[in-house]
Amino acid sequence: DWNNQSIVKTGERQHGIHIQGSDPGGVRTASGTTIKVSGRQAQGILLENPAAELQFRNGSVTSSGQLFDDDIRRFLGTVTVKAGKLVADHATLANVGDTWDDDGIALYVAGEQAQASIADSTLQGAGGVQVERGANVTVQRSAIVDGGLHIGALQSLQPEDLPPSRVVLRDTNVTAVPASGAPAAVSVLGASELTLDGGHITGGRAAGVAAMQGAVVHLQRATIRRGDAPAGGGVPGGAVPGGFDPGGFGPGGFGPGGFGPGGFGPGGFGPVLDGWYGVDVSGSTVELAQSIVEAPELGAAIRVGRGARVTVSGGSLSAPHGNVIETGGARRFAPQAAPLSITLQAGAHAQGKALLYRVLPEPVKLTLTGGADAQGDIVATELPPIPGTSSGPLDVALASQARWTGATRAVDSLSIDNATWVMTDNSNVGALRLASDGSVDFQQPAEAGRFKVLTVNTLAGSGLFRMNVFADLGLSDKLVVMQDASGQHRLWVRNSGSEPASANTLLLVQTPRGSAATFTLANKDGKVDIGTYRYRLAANGNGQWSLVGAKVPPAPKPAPQPGPQPPQPPQPQPQPQPQPEAPAPQPPAGRELSAAANAAVNTGGVGLASTLWYAESNALSKRLGELRLNPDAGGAWGRGFAQRQQLDNRAGRRFDQKVAGFELGADHAVAVAGGRWHLGGLAGYTRGDRGFTGDGGG
């Protein structure tokens, strides 16, 4: 054992602790031990015995010599585990060399018989931590700084069939600083697997997390940010649409044994247009749960390449000035156009200038479900397919209370099942299908004239369209179906204007003539109030559905010609009669008043003041009757009253009215010749409430 020792070695391949395959197996300990090595290919700890376990606690290991093995082109680390198990607790494993390349690996674990369990420790080096060739590593409550974490290797560039490696991180932070040159703070390659539960991933020249060629990544309670690291400057051949440039991962890059000269080097894994990606996925599966991914101005929260499958459960994806999701990465290593699948679920939130930006015309399926809320447009470039591949559709599905706010001209098919699309600008969709109260909400325009048109090739199912009209200018949102329309749909119309300038109809829906689709108004009673009148939805037989406010009156019959009139005897002039009050205004025949107009007409026809005066005078009359019947009833008095009235002035719709109040007064009888006078006064309070059937009250 090596407890409480200080080990210093400077010679070539002079290792601090070396457990060889020929050494006895079993558990060895090194507690409170300090190890420093500086010779070429000298490693602080080297384990090569599958039957051995080294427990290293409360100590530190540092190395500063050149570690990369040029002869066999393999990694070496400050601590290397090729076989056996390393248990490190409250330890510091650091590569302190002055070079920022493959020499800077703090921990290198490789081989199916290699294991490492790290807790409450710091692992520092420009090359970070490298795990490959079937190794298994667990790190908890620790920090991997400077060079990041790299798991596996690209099998397409390996001459052997490498088994996958597995790494588990718990409450561990991983950082890759710009000087390290690490393309990603965490990279998982070639069918390897990473599970992270809690922790921060920061930095990386091009990505926070990169998963390629069959990798499986589970991220829970993770936070992924670029941090303060500046843009990692595109390298030659790296800054191209679609990401990895032919010639990337140059000669020796991911060669036998891993990173070689040129790997992640010139022509390699450069940022796309100097961008940065929170999670970069190609041909792999990534699951994020309750995690936060933040992208800078250039780049995207998630980039997906062919065959990628990404699921986001809860948490948030944020790219305020960029793209939440971008497609088209790693095309060199994915020659087949396998479909991409991105799912946001369980209340996941996404926000960006673009929700989805499709760089290459590969098949994409985007699903929002389980209350997911996404904001941003869905757009696509016009780049042609890569030779040897075929383009595919861009399909979007909204379900189970999901909500998408944005516009698109790139979606081939959109299904909305018990979910909502808030359309922020003119949009085009190939096939639109709605079900289970799925809805399209035309966002209310910020100013008059900014109304929107949704154009679809086909419409099917049954759903709700929330649309806007501006009656003053005769403007409205519109739904246009170009090829085929079917199903039963509803329109809910909100008016932002006042009175229409003319009696013209307002067109809302245009479908091909003879389409089977039907539309009804979802507003109360199937009517919408616009200014003075109510409007209904009507079809003209040519596929147009419009708001109509009046029936076309029939053509007037010709007036008969008057015949000769016989002489009439003189008639006496009638006596002047008192003129009756002007009747309440009557609506034109066939027009139904809006709720506001109905209230105004009813208030004008049967004035509220008169009904209140009637109720008050009725109470006073009862008091006078009491005095008439009982001459000695003078003095102070009080009286309450309440009435319920049902009124119909035949101008507006019938309404109910409740009147209630009270009166307080005092009177005194004064005897005079031939009778008596009653002198008195009163004060009262009366309130009237009107209820218009189906239209509220007040």
Buried (B, 14 or more C-beta within 10 A) or exposed (E): EBEEBEBEBEEEBBBBBBBEBEBEEEEBBBBBBBBBBBBBBBBBBBBBBBBBBBBBBBBBBBBBBBBBBEEEBBBBBBBBBBBBBBBBBBBBBBBBBEBBBBBBBBBBBBBBBBBBBBBBBBBBBBBBBBBBBBBBBBBBBBBBBBBBBBBBBBBBBBEEEBBBBBBBBBBBBBBBBBEBBBBBBBBBBBBBBBBBBBBBBBBBBBBBBBBBBBBBBBBBBBBBBBBEBEBBEBBEBBBBBBBBBEBBBBEBBBBBBBBBBBBBBEBBBBBBEBBBBBBBBBBBBBBBBBBBBBBBEBBBBBBBBBBBBBBBBBBBBBBEEBBBBBBBBBBBBBEEBBBBBBBBBBBBBBBBBBBBBBBBBBBBBBBBBBBBBBBBBBBBBEBEEBEEBEBBBBBBBBBBBBBBBBBBBBBBBBBBBBBBBBBBEBBBBBBBBBBEBBBBBBBEBEEEEEBBBBBBBBBBBBBBBBBBBBBBEBBBBBBBBBEBBBBEBBBBBEBBBEEBEEEEBBBBBBBEEEBEBBBEBBBEEEBBBBBBBBBBBBBEEEBBBBBBBBEEEEEEEEEEEEEEEEEEEEEEEEEEEEEEEEEBEBBEEEBBBBBEBBBBBBBBBBEBEEBBEEBBEEBBEEBEEBBEEEEEBBEEBEBEBEBEBEBEBEBBBEBBBBBBBBBEBEBEBEEEEEEEEBEBEBEBEBEBEBEBEEBEEE
